[in-house]
Amino acid sequence: MSMRKIYRKIARENGVSVKEVKEDMQAAITAAYQNPPKDGGVTAAYQRQVPRKGEIPTPDELIRYMAGKVRESV
């Protein structure tokens, strides 16, 4: 499934626009990267594994990474 279709499906299921889906996802990702839990750096170590162009991954970058991890585990 293409990223475009994923966003459309999520937007349709939640009665919002694709733009709102992307903005909300980015806000959640940003919050997670800027305020990691106090778990001794475990979360930060996992976050560093996500390939990204900037300091914080985009929704596309995170979804692609996570989809690859799911495929590996099957």
C-alpha positions, 0 to 999 in steps of 0.5 A, spaced: 500 500 500 502 506 498 503 512 503 498 516 500 493 510 500 495 509 508 494 517 509 487 517 505 485 511 509 486 514 516 483 520 514 477 517 512 476 513 518 477 519 522 473 524 519 479 528 518 483 531 512 490 528 510 493 534 512 491 533 519 493 526 519 500 528 517 500 534 522 498 530 528 502 524 526 508 529 526 506 532 532 506 526 536 513 523 533 516 530 535 513 530 542 516 523 543 523 525 540 523 531 545 520 528 551 523 521 551 521 517 558 526 516 563 527 509 562 535 509 562 536 511 554 532 505 552 527 509 548 532 514 545 536 508 543 530 505 539 529 512 536 536 513 533 535 506 529 530 510 525 533 512 518 531 520 517 534 526 514 533 531 520 533 530 527 526 528 528 523 523 523 517 525 518 511 520 519 513 517 512 520 515 514 517 512 521 512 508 517 517 505 512 522 504 518 516 500 522 513 497 516 520 494 515 521 491 522 514 488 521 516 484 515 523 482 518 519 479 524 514 475 520 
